[in-house]
C-alpha cells in the first residue's frame, strides 16, 4: 500500500507526478519521483504554497529568466525592477524589458542605459528552504523509501510540509559569481544547464545534508535538525551566504 513520505498517510490518492527538480527549473521525465511516494494533497500543497514562491525568488527566478525556461502554463518568467518588468524570451541568454515609462524606453533605445542591476537577494528564504528540504527528502526516497521514513528526518519533513510557528531552519548559498556570469555572457544552452545540475544527499560528520548544484552555484541544507552551521568566519561574502529561515 502506498505511503506518503511527507504526511505518512496511507489513505491518500496518488494520481499526480511530483518532480524532484521542479519543471520550471528544467526538471523533466528524468526528475520524476515514483508516483506512490508522495500523495496528491502534498504534491498540490508544495506546488501552490512552496514551489510557486521559491521559484519566483532569487536565485531561481534569475536562472529561469536567463535560460528561457517557461512556467508549467508555458508562459515566460518575469520579475519587477526599478526600470520595468523583465521577461524571459524563452530563448536562452536573451531577456526583454517592458519599461515602466516611455522615458525609460527612450533612454534604453538610444543607449543611455546599457546595464540593468538586479538585487541578488532571496525574497522568499523560507519557501526556498522548504523547497530544498522537499527535494532532499525526495532524493532519499527515490533511493530508499525505508530510509526516507526514518525518524531522524521527521523534523525536516515537518518543516517542509507543516512548519510550526517559531520554528526555523538554515541553508547555505555558495556561488562562484565570476564563473557563473561568464557562462551566461558566453551563452549557455538548456542541455548544458541540465547536464550541470546535481542533486545529492551527502554525509558530513555523520549527518545527512542535501546539496543541489546549479552550474557554479550550490545550495546546501541539513536534513537533520541537530546539524548546525559550523564556523563560517573564513567563508567570505558574497561567495558564501548563510540564511536562517523562520516560520
N, C-alpha and C positions, 0 to 999 in steps of 0.2 A: 504494500500500500504506500502511495507517495506521502512524503512528509516534508513540509516547507522548512528550509534551513534558517528562515528568519523568524516566523511566528510559531513554528513547530506544529502547526495544525495538520491533522490527518483527514480533515473533512472538507478541505477546500477544493476548488476546481483548478485544473492545470491545462488550460487551453491556449494561453498566450506564451510567447517565447521571450525569454529575457536574454539580453546581450551583456556579456561581462564588460566589454568595451562598448559604450553606447554607440548606436548607429550614427549619431550626429558628430562622433569623433572618428568615424570611419570603420566602426565595428560591423562587419558583415557576417556571413554564414560561419566563418571560422571562429567568431567570438560568441556563438550561441551557447547558452547553458542548457544542459539536458532538461527537458520540459517538466520532469517530475520532481525537480528540486526547489522550485520557487512557485508558490501559489499565485493565482491571478490577482488576488487582493493586494499582496505585497508588491507584485510587479507593477500594478496600476499605481500604487502609492508612490513607489520610487520614481516612476516616470513623471508624475504630476507634481510631487512635493519636494523631490530631491534633485533629480537629474535636470529638470527644467531650470531651476535656479542656478545650479552649479555650472551648467553648460553656457549660461549667459553671463558668466563672470570670468575675469582674468584667472588663469591663463587660457582656459579652454575656448572662450569666445574668439580670442585673437587667432588661435590656431585655425578654428573653423572658418573665419573670415578670409584669412590669407590663403588657405588651401581650397577655398571654394566648396566646402562640404555642406550640402543642403540639409535642412531640417527634415524630420520624418514626413512632413507635408510637402517636401520638395521645394521649400522656399529658401531664399538666401538669408544667411545670418546677418544681423545688423546690430549696431550699437550707437548710442548717442555721444557726441563730442561737442566741444565749445563751438566748432565751426559748422556742425550739422550732423547728419546721420551717415555713418559709414556702412556700406552694404557690400557683402561678398558678391562677386560676379559669377560664381560657380566655375571660374577659370583660375586655377592655382596661380598665385602671385599677383593677381590683379584685383583691386578693390575700387569701389565707386564712392563718391561723396555727393550726398544730397544736401546742399548748403542751406543754412537757416535763412539767409537773406540774399537778395540779389547782389548786394555789395560784396559779399564773400565770394559768390560765384565769379564776379568780375575780376577780383584780385587773384583768384586761383587760376583763372583762364589766361590772364596776362603774365603769369609767372612771378607775381609779387610774393605769393605764398607757395613755397615748394616743399614744406615739411608739415606733417601732421603728428602731433605728440599725443600719445595715449597713456593714461595713468596705469602703470603696471602694478596694480594693487587689487587683490581679491576683494570683491564687494560682497561675496557670499561665502565667507570662510566656513561657516557652519555646514552649509549644503555641500561644499567641496569635501570637507572632512567625512561627512556621512556617505558621500558617493565613493570615496576611497575605501571606506570600511566595507561597503556593499561589494565592491569589486574584489577586495581582498578575500572576503568570505566565499565569494563565488569561485575564485581561483582555487581555494582549498577544497570546496565541494566538488568542483569539476574533476579533481584528482581523487578525492576520497570523501564520500558522504559521511562516513563514520567519524572521520577527523573533524569535519565541519561542525558536527553536533556536540563536540566536546565542551564541557562546562567552561574551560578556560577562554572560550570565545563568546560566552554569554553577555559579557559587558559590552563588547564590540557589536554584538547582534542587537542589543537593546539600543545603543546609541545610534546605530544606523536606522533602525525601524521605529522605535518609540522612545526617544531620549527623555529622561526625567528633567524637570525644571531644575536648573542649577548645575546639572552635570556638564562635564567638559572633557574634551579630547584634543590631541595635538597632531599636527603634521608638519613635515619639513619640506620646503621647496628648494631645490638645488638647480642652478642654471648656469651654463656657460654662455653668457649673453653674446659674446663676440662670435663664437662659432654658430650659434643659432641664427643671428641676424645675417651672417654671411651666407648661410644656406638659403634664406628667403630672398636675399638680394640676387643671388646667382640663379635662383629658380629651383623649385622642387616639385616633383610630381606626387600624385596621390599614392602611387605604387611605392615610391621612396619613403613617403610618410608611413604607410602601413608596415613596410619592412623595418622601419626604425622604431617601432613600438615594442615594448617588452612589458609583460605583466608577470610578476612572480612574487612568491612568498618566500622570504629568506629567514634563516635562523641566525640571530645575533645574540651571543652570550646566553643561549638557552631560551630566548624569546622569539615569537613569531612576528615578523614585520612584513607589511605589504609594500611593494615597490612597483611603480609604473614609470617607465622611461618613454618620453615623447621627444624623439630626436635628441637634442642636447639639454633637455630639461627632465628632471626627475622629481617625483613626489613620493614621500615615504611616510607611513603611519603605522603605529603598533596595532596588532590585533589582540593584544592582551593589555588590560588596563594597568597592570603592575609595572609595565615598561615606561619609564620616564625619560625625557631627553637628557642626554649627558651634558658635559661641559662644552658649550658651543662658542666659547670666547675666542677660540682660534679660528673659527669659521667666519669669514668676513662677508658683510652685506655689500651689494645685493645678491651675490652669488649663492649665499645660503640664508634662508629666512625661516624662522620658526613661527608657527601660528598656533595659538590656543583657541579652540572654538567652544563657546559656551552656549548652552540652550537656555 
